[in-house]
Amino acid sequence: MVRDCAVLAINGVDGLTTLKAFVVLNVGSTGSEETTLQLQDYVKGRLLPHKYPRIVTYVSELPKTGSGKIDRQSLLKSQ
């Protein structure tokens, strides 16, 4: 279902640090509340419960640096 993703720690509206996932879906998959819950459940089954992303944002592409790595600074600016 997921083609690419990046997870960043951000400051939430309550001042606490939380995890936000930027997800690029495969063709044919749609970013819905149901998809978000499926992805969160998948991660919860593989990581400790407090490590799953509380916020999931669907994007068409992740920004890349000149060397092809995910440009996390651009993602932080875009939120």
Backbone as XML, in Angstrom:
<?xml version="1.0"?>
<chain id="A" units="angstrom">
  <residue number="1" name="MET">
    <atom name="N" x="0.821" y="-1.180" z="0.000"/>
    <atom name="CA" x="0.000" y="0.000" z="0.000"/>
    <atom name="C" x="0.880" y="1.264" z="0.000"/>
  </residue>
  <residue number="2" name="VAL">
    <atom name="N" x="2.015" y="1.222" z="0.699"/>
    <atom name="CA" x="2.882" y="2.397" z="0.837"/>
    <atom name="C" x="4.082" y="2.267" z="-0.093"/>
  </residue>
  <residue number="3" name="ARG">
    <atom name="N" x="4.314" y="3.310" z="-0.876"/>
    <atom name="CA" x="5.479" y="3.331" z="-1.764"/>
    <atom name="C" x="6.682" y="3.933" z="-1.060"/>
  </residue>
  <residue number="4" name="ASP">
    <atom name="N" x="6.459" y="4.997" z="-0.271"/>
    <atom name="CA" x="7.552" y="5.700" z="0.389"/>
    <atom name="C" x="6.986" y="6.436" z="1.598"/>
  </residue>
  <residue number="5" name="CYS">
    <atom name="N" x="7.815" y="6.643" z="2.606"/>
    <atom name="CA" x="7.352" y="7.412" z="3.756"/>
    <atom name="C" x="8.531" y="7.983" z="4.528"/>
  </residue>
  <residue number="6" name="ALA">
    <atom name="N" x="8.240" y="8.992" z="5.318"/>
    <atom name="CA" x="9.205" y="9.596" z="6.227"/>
    <atom name="C" x="8.451" y="9.945" z="7.499"/>
  </residue>
  <residue number="7" name="VAL">
    <atom name="N" x="9.089" y="9.732" z="8.640"/>
    <atom name="CA" x="8.474" y="10.041" z="9.927"/>
    <atom name="C" x="9.365" y="11.037" z="10.650"/>
  </residue>
  <residue number="8" name="LEU">
    <atom name="N" x="8.757" y="12.125" z="11.108"/>
    <atom name="CA" x="9.493" y="13.181" z="11.794"/>
    <atom name="C" x="8.863" y="13.465" z="13.148"/>
  </residue>
  <residue number="9" name="ALA">
    <atom name="N" x="9.695" y="13.880" z="14.096"/>
    <atom name="CA" x="9.207" y="14.347" z="15.387"/>
    <atom name="C" x="8.877" y="15.828" z="15.247"/>
  </residue>
  <residue number="10" name="ILE">
    <atom name="N" x="7.673" y="16.207" z="15.644"/>
    <atom name="CA" x="7.244" y="17.607" z="15.561"/>
    <atom name="C" x="6.666" y="18.037" z="16.900"/>
  </residue>
  <residue number="11" name="ASN">
    <atom name="N" x="6.579" y="19.325" z="17.100"/>
    <atom name="CA" x="5.929" y="19.860" z="18.289"/>
    <atom name="C" x="4.448" y="20.014" z="18.004"/>
  </residue>
  <residue number="12" name="GLY">
    <atom name="N" x="3.621" y="19.357" z="18.805"/>
    <atom name="CA" x="2.184" y="19.420" z="18.633"/>
    <atom name="C" x="1.608" y="20.716" z="19.181"/>
  </residue>
  <residue number="13" name="VAL">
    <atom name="N" x="0.321" y="20.916" z="18.989"/>
    <atom name="CA" x="-0.339" y="22.126" z="19.460"/>
    <atom name="C" x="-0.325" y="22.226" z="20.986"/>
  </residue>
  <residue number="14" name="ASP">
    <atom name="N" x="-0.195" y="21.072" z="21.666"/>
    <atom name="CA" x="-0.151" y="21.064" z="23.125"/>
    <atom name="C" x="1.263" y="21.265" z="23.664"/>
  </residue>
  <residue number="15" name="GLY">
    <atom name="N" x="2.248" y="21.469" z="22.756"/>
    <atom name="CA" x="3.629" y="21.685" z="23.166"/>
    <atom name="C" x="4.421" y="20.405" z="23.343"/>
  </residue>
  <residue number="16" name="LEU">
    <atom name="N" x="3.769" y="19.254" z="23.214"/>
    <atom name="CA" x="4.456" y="17.977" z="23.350"/>
    <atom name="C" x="4.981" y="17.513" z="21.997"/>
  </residue>
  <residue number="17" name="THR">
    <atom name="N" x="6.059" y="16.755" z="22.019"/>
    <atom name="CA" x="6.612" y="16.201" z="20.792"/>
    <atom name="C" x="5.799" y="14.979" z="20.384"/>
  </residue>
  <residue number="18" name="THR">
    <atom name="N" x="5.450" y="14.916" z="19.117"/>
    <atom name="CA" x="4.685" y="13.795" z="18.581"/>
    <atom name="C" x="5.292" y="13.389" z="17.242"/>
  </residue>
  <residue number="19" name="LEU">
    <atom name="N" x="4.908" y="12.237" z="16.734"/>
    <atom name="CA" x="5.427" y="11.754" z="15.459"/>
    <atom name="C" x="4.418" y="12.013" z="14.343"/>
  </residue>
  <residue number="20" name="LYS">
    <atom name="N" x="4.943" y="12.470" z="13.219"/>
    <atom name="CA" x="4.114" y="12.729" z="12.039"/>
    <atom name="C" x="4.701" y="11.967" z="10.866"/>
  </residue>
  <residue number="21" name="ALA">
    <atom name="N" x="3.876" y="11.204" z="10.187"/>
    <atom name="CA" x="4.307" y="10.422" z="9.027"/>
    <atom name="C" x="3.841" y="11.112" z="7.748"/>
  </residue>
  <residue number="22" name="PHE">
    <atom name="N" x="4.750" y="11.237" z="6.803"/>
    <atom name="CA" x="4.446" y="11.710" z="5.461"/>
    <atom name="C" x="4.487" y="10.472" z="4.572"/>
  </residue>
  <residue number="23" name="VAL">
    <atom name="N" x="3.353" y="10.126" z="3.961"/>
    <atom name="CA" x="3.219" y="8.853" z="3.268"/>
    <atom name="C" x="2.881" y="9.072" z="1.798"/>
  </residue>
  <residue number="24" name="VAL">
    <atom name="N" x="3.615" y="8.366" z="0.934"/>
    <atom name="CA" x="3.314" y="8.313" z="-0.494"/>
    <atom name="C" x="2.710" y="6.936" z="-0.745"/>
  </residue>
  <residue number="25" name="LEU">
    <atom name="N" x="1.467" y="6.907" z="-1.201"/>
    <atom name="CA" x="0.777" y="5.641" z="-1.436"/>
    <atom name="C" x="1.047" y="5.120" z="-2.844"/>
  </residue>
  <residue number="26" name="ASN">
    <atom name="N" x="0.941" y="3.799" z="-2.992"/>
    <atom name="CA" x="1.031" y="3.191" z="-4.316"/>
    <atom name="C" x="-0.195" y="3.572" z="-5.135"/>
  </residue>
  <residue number="27" name="VAL">
    <atom name="N" x="-0.076" y="3.435" z="-6.447"/>
    <atom name="CA" x="-1.196" y="3.694" z="-7.342"/>
    <atom name="C" x="-2.331" y="2.744" z="-6.978"/>
  </residue>
  <residue number="28" name="GLY">
    <atom name="N" x="-3.519" y="3.277" z="-6.874"/>
    <atom name="CA" x="-4.683" y="2.472" z="-6.530"/>
    <atom name="C" x="-5.067" y="2.545" z="-5.068"/>
  </residue>
  <residue number="29" name="SER">
    <atom name="N" x="-4.167" y="3.041" z="-4.225"/>
    <atom name="CA" x="-4.481" y="3.209" z="-2.802"/>
    <atom name="C" x="-4.924" y="4.640" z="-2.559"/>
  </residue>
  <residue number="30" name="THR">
    <atom name="N" x="-5.847" y="4.809" z="-1.629"/>
    <atom name="CA" x="-6.347" y="6.149" z="-1.333"/>
    <atom name="C" x="-6.057" y="6.497" z="0.121"/>
  </residue>
  <residue number="31" name="GLY">
    <atom name="N" x="-5.773" y="7.758" z="0.357"/>
    <atom name="CA" x="-5.508" y="8.244" z="1.703"/>
    <atom name="C" x="-6.805" y="8.591" z="2.408"/>
  </residue>
  <residue number="32" name="SER">
    <atom name="N" x="-7.302" y="7.674" z="3.213"/>
    <atom name="CA" x="-8.547" y="7.894" z="3.941"/>
    <atom name="C" x="-8.314" y="7.639" z="5.425"/>
  </residue>
  <residue number="33" name="GLU">
    <atom name="N" x="-9.323" y="7.897" z="6.217"/>
    <atom name="CA" x="-9.218" y="7.631" z="7.649"/>
    <atom name="C" x="-9.011" y="6.139" z="7.902"/>
  </residue>
  <residue number="34" name="GLU">
    <atom name="N" x="-9.655" y="5.314" z="7.107"/>
    <atom name="CA" x="-9.492" y="3.861" z="7.231"/>
    <atom name="C" x="-8.062" y="3.439" z="6.917"/>
  </residue>
  <residue number="35" name="THR">
    <atom name="N" x="-7.480" y="4.022" z="5.870"/>
    <atom name="CA" x="-6.092" y="3.726" z="5.512"/>
    <atom name="C" x="-5.158" y="4.145" z="6.641"/>
  </residue>
  <residue number="36" name="THR">
    <atom name="N" x="-5.408" y="5.313" z="7.223"/>
    <atom name="CA" x="-4.593" y="5.794" z="8.333"/>
    <atom name="C" x="-4.638" y="4.815" z="9.494"/>
  </residue>
  <residue number="37" name="LEU">
    <atom name="N" x="-5.819" y="4.352" z="9.849"/>
    <atom name="CA" x="-5.953" y="3.400" z="10.954"/>
    <atom name="C" x="-5.252" y="2.082" z="10.644"/>
  </residue>
  <residue number="38" name="GLN">
    <atom name="N" x="-5.325" y="1.619" z="9.405"/>
    <atom name="CA" x="-4.636" y="0.388" z="9.008"/>
    <atom name="C" x="-3.126" y="0.544" z="9.143"/>
  </residue>
  <residue number="39" name="LEU">
    <atom name="N" x="-2.604" y="1.675" z="8.689"/>
    <atom name="CA" x="-1.167" y="1.916" z="8.783"/>
    <atom name="C" x="-0.716" y="2.020" z="10.236"/>
  </residue>
  <residue number="40" name="GLN">
    <atom name="N" x="-1.490" y="2.729" z="11.061"/>
    <atom name="CA" x="-1.135" y="2.859" z="12.473"/>
    <atom name="C" x="-1.175" y="1.500" z="13.178"/>
  </residue>
  <residue number="41" name="ASP">
    <atom name="N" x="-2.166" y="0.681" z="12.881"/>
    <atom name="CA" x="-2.243" y="-0.653" z="13.480"/>
    <atom name="C" x="-1.064" y="-1.515" z="13.042"/>
  </residue>
  <residue number="42" name="TYR">
    <atom name="N" x="-0.671" y="-1.406" z="11.787"/>
    <atom name="CA" x="0.466" y="-2.159" z="11.268"/>
    <atom name="C" x="1.733" y="-1.797" z="12.036"/>
  </residue>
  <residue number="43" name="VAL">
    <atom name="N" x="1.950" y="-0.498" z="12.234"/>
    <atom name="CA" x="3.149" y="-0.040" z="12.938"/>
    <atom name="C" x="3.096" y="-0.438" z="14.416"/>
  </residue>
  <residue number="44" name="LYS">
    <atom name="N" x="1.924" y="-0.318" z="15.035"/>
    <atom name="CA" x="1.776" y="-0.697" z="16.444"/>
    <atom name="C" x="2.113" y="-2.162" z="16.673"/>
  </residue>
  <residue number="45" name="GLY">
    <atom name="N" x="1.852" y="-3.012" z="15.677"/>
    <atom name="CA" x="2.140" y="-4.441" z="15.787"/>
    <atom name="C" x="3.609" y="-4.766" z="15.669"/>
  </residue>
  <residue number="46" name="ARG">
    <atom name="N" x="4.413" y="-3.815" z="15.212"/>
    <atom name="CA" x="5.831" y="-4.070" z="14.990"/>
    <atom name="C" x="6.760" y="-3.247" z="15.882"/>
  </residue>
  <residue number="47" name="LEU">
    <atom name="N" x="6.254" y="-2.149" z="16.409"/>
    <atom name="CA" x="7.039" y="-1.279" z="17.280"/>
    <atom name="C" x="6.360" y="-1.142" z="18.630"/>
  </residue>
  <residue number="48" name="LEU">
    <atom name="N" x="7.057" y="-0.514" z="19.557"/>
    <atom name="CA" x="6.427" y="-0.221" z="20.840"/>
    <atom name="C" x="5.261" y="0.735" z="20.607"/>
  </residue>
  <residue number="49" name="PRO">
    <atom name="N" x="4.194" y="0.606" z="21.385"/>
    <atom name="CA" x="2.980" y="1.400" z="21.134"/>
    <atom name="C" x="3.196" y="2.918" z="21.093"/>
  </residue>
  <residue number="50" name="HIS">
    <atom name="N" x="4.134" y="3.438" z="21.856"/>
    <atom name="CA" x="4.325" y="4.891" z="21.870"/>
    <atom name="C" x="5.107" y="5.405" z="20.660"/>
  </residue>
  <residue number="51" name="LYS">
    <atom name="N" x="5.576" y="4.500" z="19.801"/>
    <atom name="CA" x="6.389" y="4.903" z="18.655"/>
    <atom name="C" x="5.606" y="5.031" z="17.345"/>
  </residue>
  <residue number="52" name="TYR">
    <atom name="N" x="4.309" y="4.805" z="17.373"/>
    <atom name="CA" x="3.556" y="4.911" z="16.123"/>
    <atom name="C" x="3.228" y="6.383" z="15.852"/>
  </residue>
  <residue number="53" name="PRO">
    <atom name="N" x="3.160" y="6.794" z="14.584"/>
    <atom name="CA" x="2.852" y="8.196" z="14.260"/>
    <atom name="C" x="1.396" y="8.531" z="14.559"/>
  </residue>
  <residue number="54" name="ARG">
    <atom name="N" x="1.196" y="9.583" z="15.311"/>
    <atom name="CA" x="-0.156" y="10.020" z="15.666"/>
    <atom name="C" x="-0.807" y="10.799" z="14.527"/>
  </residue>
  <residue number="55" name="ILE">
    <atom name="N" x="0.031" y="11.417" z="13.692"/>
    <atom name="CA" x="-0.463" y="12.218" z="12.573"/>
    <atom name="C" x="0.058" y="11.592" z="11.282"/>
  </residue>
  <residue number="56" name="VAL">
    <atom name="N" x="-0.820" y="11.391" z="10.318"/>
    <atom name="CA" x="-0.430" y="10.841" z="9.012"/>
    <atom name="C" x="-0.902" y="11.811" z="7.942"/>
  </residue>
  <residue number="57" name="THR">
    <atom name="N" x="0.040" y="12.252" z="7.113"/>
    <atom name="CA" x="-0.265" y="13.150" z="6.004"/>
    <atom name="C" x="0.104" y="12.442" z="4.707"/>
  </residue>
  <residue number="58" name="TYR">
    <atom name="N" x="-0.815" y="12.464" z="3.752"/>
    <atom name="CA" x="-0.568" y="11.820" z="2.464"/>
    <atom name="C" x="-0.069" y="12.865" z="1.471"/>
  </residue>
  <residue number="59" name="VAL">
    <atom name="N" x="1.040" y="12.550" z="0.816"/>
    <atom name="CA" x="1.646" y="13.448" z="-0.168"/>
    <atom name="C" x="1.861" y="12.676" z="-1.460"/>
  </residue>
  <residue number="60" name="SER">
    <atom name="N" x="1.976" y="13.412" z="-2.570"/>
    <atom name="CA" x="2.183" y="12.743" z="-3.859"/>
    <atom name="C" x="3.632" y="12.311" z="-4.039"/>
  </residue>
  <residue number="61" name="GLU">
    <atom name="N" x="4.571" y="13.072" z="-3.507"/>
    <atom name="CA" x="5.996" y="12.741" z="-3.573"/>
    <atom name="C" x="6.691" y="13.316" z="-2.348"/>
  </residue>
  <residue number="62" name="LEU">
    <atom name="N" x="7.763" y="12.678" z="-1.921"/>
    <atom name="CA" x="8.591" y="13.227" z="-0.852"/>
    <atom name="C" x="9.698" y="14.070" z="-1.480"/>
  </residue>
  <residue number="63" name="PRO">
    <atom name="N" x="9.987" y="15.235" z="-0.912"/>
    <atom name="CA" x="11.066" y="16.056" z="-1.476"/>
    <atom name="C" x="12.408" y="15.365" z="-1.258"/>
  </residue>
  <residue number="64" name="LYS">
    <atom name="N" x="13.279" y="15.466" z="-2.248"/>
    <atom name="CA" x="14.593" y="14.809" z="-2.182"/>
    <atom name="C" x="15.699" y="15.857" z="-2.295"/>
  </residue>
  <residue number="65" name="THR">
    <atom name="N" x="16.834" y="15.532" z="-1.700"/>
    <atom name="CA" x="18.019" y="16.381" z="-1.838"/>
    <atom name="C" x="18.714" y="16.042" z="-3.148"/>
  </residue>
  <residue number="66" name="GLY">
    <atom name="N" x="19.778" y="16.760" z="-3.455"/>
    <atom name="CA" x="20.536" y="16.494" z="-4.681"/>
    <atom name="C" x="21.129" y="15.101" z="-4.721"/>
  </residue>
  <residue number="67" name="SER">
    <atom name="N" x="21.392" y="14.514" z="-3.543"/>
    <atom name="CA" x="21.967" y="13.169" z="-3.489"/>
    <atom name="C" x="20.896" y="12.075" z="-3.432"/>
  </residue>
  <residue number="68" name="GLY">
    <atom name="N" x="19.605" y="12.465" z="-3.521"/>
    <atom name="CA" x="18.521" y="11.494" z="-3.569"/>
    <atom name="C" x="17.954" y="11.091" z="-2.225"/>
  </residue>
  <residue number="69" name="LYS">
    <atom name="N" x="18.423" y="11.709" z="-1.150"/>
    <atom name="CA" x="17.892" y="11.403" z="0.176"/>
    <atom name="C" x="16.645" y="12.253" z="0.447"/>
  </residue>
  <residue number="70" name="ILE">
    <atom name="N" x="15.828" y="11.808" z="1.379"/>
    <atom name="CA" x="14.621" y="12.566" z="1.735"/>
    <atom name="C" x="15.034" y="13.878" z="2.393"/>
  </residue>
  <residue number="71" name="ASP">
    <atom name="N" x="14.473" y="14.974" z="1.905"/>
    <atom name="CA" x="14.770" y="16.307" z="2.427"/>
    <atom name="C" x="13.834" y="16.597" z="3.602"/>
  </residue>
  <residue number="72" name="ARG">
    <atom name="N" x="14.290" y="16.235" z="4.790"/>
    <atom name="CA" x="13.468" y="16.374" z="5.991"/>
    <atom name="C" x="13.219" y="17.840" z="6.346"/>
  </residue>
  <residue number="73" name="GLN">
    <atom name="N" x="14.155" y="18.702" z="6.041"/>
    <atom name="CA" x="13.967" y="20.126" z="6.329"/>
    <atom name="C" x="12.790" y="20.694" z="5.511"/>
  </residue>
  <residue number="74" name="SER">
    <atom name="N" x="12.675" y="20.286" z="4.262"/>
    <atom name="CA" x="11.551" y="20.728" z="3.432"/>
    <atom name="C" x="10.223" y="20.212" z="3.989"/>
  </residue>
  <residue number="75" name="LEU">
    <atom name="N" x="10.219" y="18.974" z="4.493"/>
    <atom name="CA" x="9.001" y="18.440" z="5.087"/>
    <atom name="C" x="8.609" y="19.219" z="6.336"/>
  </residue>
  <residue number="76" name="LEU">
    <atom name="N" x="9.587" y="19.580" z="7.157"/>
    <atom name="CA" x="9.283" y="20.354" z="8.354"/>
    <atom name="C" x="8.715" y="21.726" z="7.995"/>
  </residue>
  <residue number="77" name="LYS">
    <atom name="N" x="9.237" y="22.348" z="6.949"/>
    <atom name="CA" x="8.753" y="23.659" z="6.526"/>
    <atom name="C" x="7.339" y="23.563" z="5.948"/>
  </residue>
  <residue number="78" name="SER">
    <atom name="N" x="7.003" y="22.432" z="5.316"/>
    <atom name="CA" x="5.713" y="22.301" z="4.641"/>
    <atom name="C" x="4.557" y="22.000" z="5.593"/>
  </residue>
  <residue number="79" name="GLN">
    <atom name="N" x="4.862" y="21.646" z="6.822"/>
    <atom name="CA" x="3.768" y="21.282" z="7.735"/>
    <atom name="C" x="3.101" y="22.489" z="8.200"/>
  </residue>
</chain>
